[in-house]
């Protein structure tokens, strides 16, 4: 099985679902000759949409990493946690 093709298919499905939910995709992974370029080497997709909270317009950001169960999963989650702490990204 071509795992690269499978990964791209999963990422495309994710982006499609997000667009149906009203998100605008502002970054998606870039495939090139020597591999894949992710945002901050962590995220495959970044999406944003306008929402209303307490009668105020708010931007809702999603940083998405499409991964499957692998042996580097824990290290990947630790890197994401460090990113969130360094840049103040909240859930």
C-alpha positions as CSV (number, residue, x, y, z in Angstrom):
1,X,0.0,0.0,0.0
2,X,1.2,3.4,-0.9
3,X,1.2,5.1,2.5
4,X,2.1,8.5,1.1
5,X,-1.0,8.4,-1.1
6,X,-3.1,7.2,1.8
7,X,-1.9,10.2,3.9
8,X,-2.7,12.7,1.2
9,X,-6.1,11.2,0.8
10,X,-6.8,11.5,4.6
11,X,-5.6,15.1,4.6
12,X,-7.8,16.0,1.6
13,X,-10.8,14.4,3.4
14,X,-10.1,16.4,6.5
15,X,-9.9,19.7,4.5
16,X,-13.2,18.8,2.7
17,X,-15.0,18.3,6.0
18,X,-13.6,21.5,7.5
19,X,-14.7,23.5,4.5
20,X,-18.2,22.0,4.8
21,X,-18.2,23.2,8.4
22,X,-17.4,26.8,7.3
23,X,-13.6,26.8,7.9
24,X,-11.3,28.5,5.4
25,X,-8.1,26.5,4.8
26,X,-5.1,28.9,5.1
27,X,-2.3,26.3,5.0
28,X,-2.0,22.8,3.7
29,X,1.0,20.5,3.5
30,X,3.2,21.0,0.5
31,X,4.7,17.9,-1.2
32,X,7.9,18.3,-3.0
33,X,10.8,16.2,-4.3
34,X,12.5,15.6,-1.0
35,X,9.5,15.1,1.3
36,X,6.6,17.1,2.7
37,X,6.6,20.6,4.2
38,X,4.4,21.0,7.2
39,X,3.6,24.2,9.2
40,X,6.3,24.3,12.0
41,X,7.1,20.7,11.0
42,X,4.1,19.7,13.0
43,X,0.8,20.5,11.3
44,X,-0.7,19.3,8.0
45,X,-3.6,21.8,7.9
46,X,-4.4,25.1,9.4
47,X,-8.0,26.4,9.2
48,X,-9.8,29.4,10.5
49,X,-13.5,30.6,10.7
50,X,-15.4,33.5,12.2
51,X,-17.7,32.7,15.2
52,X,-19.7,34.7,17.6
53,X,-19.1,34.4,21.3
54,X,-20.8,36.6,23.8
55,X,-22.0,38.7,20.9
56,X,-18.4,39.4,19.8
57,X,-16.9,38.1,16.6
58,X,-14.0,35.7,17.3
59,X,-11.6,33.9,15.0
60,X,-11.5,30.2,15.7
61,X,-8.2,28.6,14.7
62,X,-7.6,24.9,14.1
63,X,-4.1,23.4,13.9
64,X,-4.4,19.9,12.5
65,X,-2.0,17.1,12.4
66,X,-3.3,14.0,10.5
67,X,-1.3,11.1,12.0
68,X,-1.9,7.4,12.6
69,X,-0.7,5.3,15.4
70,X,3.1,5.1,15.0
71,X,6.1,4.7,17.3
72,X,6.9,8.4,17.2
73,X,3.4,9.5,18.3
74,X,4.3,10.4,21.8
75,X,7.3,12.6,20.7
76,X,5.0,14.2,18.1
77,X,2.4,15.1,20.8
78,X,5.2,16.5,23.1
79,X,6.4,18.7,20.2
80,X,2.8,20.0,19.7
81,X,2.5,20.6,23.4
82,X,5.7,22.7,23.4
83,X,4.4,24.6,20.4
84,X,1.2,25.4,22.2
85,X,3.0,26.6,25.3
86,X,5.5,28.7,23.3
87,X,2.9,30.5,21.2
88,X,0.0,30.6,23.6
89,X,-2.4,28.5,21.5
90,X,-5.4,27.4,23.5
91,X,-8.0,24.8,22.8
